[in-house]
Amino acid sequence: MKSIIKKYSNDEVTVVWQPDKCIHSAICINGLPDVFDNQKRPWVNIQGATSEHIIEQVKACPSGALSYFMNGEENQVVENLQTMVEVLPDGPLLIHGTLKVKGKDGNETIKEKTTAFCRCGASANKPYCDGSHIAVRFKDD
């Protein structure tokens, strides 16, 4: 099955959305509602803010479902990240950077930019977060 990839462009930047990666954290919607509005179609209004603000918000996407590239530079790396681990309060464990994930079946997958790992134990897509922590009201101790 082919993954869906949507692109939204203005004169400077293109936002790329991969819905299969989305964990529905709503960070994009809450952070920049003039651009990201899941009640509208298309749900991304690339004209709703400056390119700088859009890039800043896309970088905050915890799952990597949103990414961007500067127009004319699609094949270039947007930013060089060192591997960083971030614990989201009451949410997933985020790994920023490129990593290889070896599943219990031995299959390996390369993950780039940001990968969200389940901490609550309720995900149907382990080891990855699927947003279940919201439904089970996961709280840090």
N, C-alpha and C positions, 0 to 999 in steps of 0.2 A: 504494500500500500504506500502510495506517495504522500509525503508530508506536505501540508499546506504551508506556503510561505507568501505573505502579503508585504508589499512595499508601498510606502507613502513618502513622496518627495516634495521638497520645495526647491528653491534655486541653489541652496547650499548643502542640504543634508537629506539623506534617505533613511527613514526608520523602517526596520525590517521586523515583522511580527511572525513568530512561529507558534501558533496556538497549541500545538502538541506539547510544548514545553511549559505552558502557562500553569501556574499553581493558584491563580486567582487571589493573590494577596491584596489586590486593589491598590497597591502602592502607587502605580501610575495614575489611576483614576483620582485618588485622593490628593496626590501631589501636584497634578497639572490637569484639572478638570476641563479647562478650555481646549485641551488637545485630546485627552483620552476620556471618552464618554461611551460606556458600553450600552447606553440606551439609544444611541444614534447609529446610523449606517451611512457611510463607513464610520467605524467607531474611533478612528484616528483623524483628527483635523489638523493636518500639518501646518496650516496657516494660523493656528490658535495661539502661538507663542513664538518667541525668537528661537532661532536655531540653537543658541547657547542654552536656553532654558530646556528645550526639548532634549538635547544631548545629556544634560545634567540629570533629567528625570529618567531617561532610558538607562543610564548607568546605574540607577538605583533599583532596577528590576532584579528581584532576587532569584529568578529562575533562568534568566538568559533568554526568555521568550521574546523580549524586545532587545534589539541591537541597532546599530546605526553604522553608516559610513558616510564620509564626505563625498559629495558627488564628484565624479571623475577619479575617485580613489578606491573603487569597490574592492579591488584585489589587494589593498594594502591593509596592514594591521592598524586598527583604530588607536589602540594604546597597548603598551607593553606592560602587562601585569606580572608581578611576582605572585607566587601562590600565597594566598591569604585565607585564613579560616575565620569566619564570623559567625557568632552565635546570635540568632535573632531572638529577642525576648518572646517567650511563649510561641516560638515557631521553629523553623528548620535550621539546620546547620548549613551555612553557605560556604562553598569553596570557590574562591575567585582565582582563575588561572586555568591553564591547560593541565588536564590530568587523565590518567588511564584508570578506568574502573573495571575490575575483574569481578564478574558475578559469581554466584555460588555454583553455577553450571560451567564455569571456566571461561565463558565468553568474555572478551575484552571490548570495551567501548571507549573511544576518546571523547572527552567532554571539554569544551572550551568556554572561556569567559567565566560564567557563573553557573554552578551546579548546586541545587538545593537537596540536601539529604534529610530524610525523616528523622526526627528525634522523639516523636510522640508514640511511635509504634503502630499507628492506625492506617498508614498509607497502604493503598491497594497496589502501589507501584514501587515497593521497596527495592532498593535502598533509597529511592528518590521520594521527595515530598510531593504529594498530590493535593495539598491543601486540607487534608483531613484534620489537622490540628485545630482548625477553627471549629468544626462540627463537634469534636470531642472535648473542646474547651481546655486544650493542653495548657498547663501553666508550669513555669519554671519553679523549682523548689527553692 
